[in-house]
Amino acid sequence: MSIVIKEVTDKKTLNDFVNLPYSLYKKEDKWVPPMKKDELHSLMPETNPAFEFCKVKLWVAYQDNKCVGRIGGIINSLWIEKKGENIGRFTRPEFIDNKEVSKLLIETVEKWFKEEGMVEMQGPLGFSNLDHQGCLIEGHDWLPSVASDYHMAYYQDHFNALGFEKEIDWVEFRITFPDALPEKAFKVADMLTRRYGLQALNFKSGKELEPYKEKVFALFNKAFAELFGTFQLPEKMVQFYINKYFPILNPRYVKIILDKENELAGFLIALPSLSEAMQKAKGKLLPFGWWHIMKALKKPKEMDLMLTGVKPELQKMGVVSLLMNDLWKTANEAGIKHVETTGMLENNHVAIQMWKSFDHIQHKRKRCYKKAL
């Protein structure tokens, strides 16, 4: 049967777009399904403020009346302004192992980008670097964190066949915490604290964490300003991500360092691993998804390191080591030995260096592709 590409213009095609991965990956035991409600909200202008500065189109591919592929296109004006180049982002590509399907999807988004004056396309990328980004090309035998992605191993072959080249990679690590930190780690921490007037904050409740939500994102905008794919998040986007992520945080796994002026010097946000719980939830909180998630939050087996940020002027001063020391203490008290990181840009050497004091492996790699138009 012939393949038909349809633009997402109504509830049915939007649902087909969101639901495709749940059928595509149903036999993949390493895929972690996101919450369908969250995915829908991220793709609707009435619930995602990114539509205020992004032009967005979504398409689905059908064969014999069955959805067999999808792709989105994002023209992000804030990213284009920062880069100074008309670069379109393709997003959320998923497709069966049929090169005619992937070819038609890519050609469709290419055509739209050209009509809009784009000179290059990059992806997979989302609305921001807190959205889906990168295609998994290494590490298919590992369970991803809830903030990362899993993709079919054949995707890389499809992108290569379509003329894409590498733009940049993200790498992910698995850390094994020791039973005890060396005495040197505590001496260094004490020295840094006294020399720079730093103060570590730990939290027991969401109420204690509440005053720091906006401050964390203000520092995030500064700390990530020069990294690939980032731009200054507007206030509405900050609130969007606060509402999306902070309700599920366990405050004990959020670490903050204040400087001598009582301003944020650095932050670390970790989370008890929810990957297995999300698999059991199957994309829905009801009827029992919420129970699996709450159980994972209260009785963690592993931990995901979601986000770390440090003031640019302090990034080589050891602030991250202080944050990691505090995280180790919390993990040790909970009996957690293993930590999964989210993706770090392969050229972000400052961030990657912080694992060198721990037993670790680099086990996953995701890629952003590019193609001239």
Helices and strands as residue ranges (DSSP letters): E 3-7, H 11-24, H 36-42, G 49-52, E 54-63, E 66-76, H 77-83, E 87-95, H 99-115, E 120-123, E 135-138, H 155-161, E 165-176, H 183-196, E 199-201, H 206-209, G 210-212, H 213-223, H 235-245, G 246-248, G 251-253, E 254-258, E 264-272, H 275-281, H 289-298, E 303-310, G 312-314, H 319-334, E 338-341, E 344-345, H 349-353, E 359-372
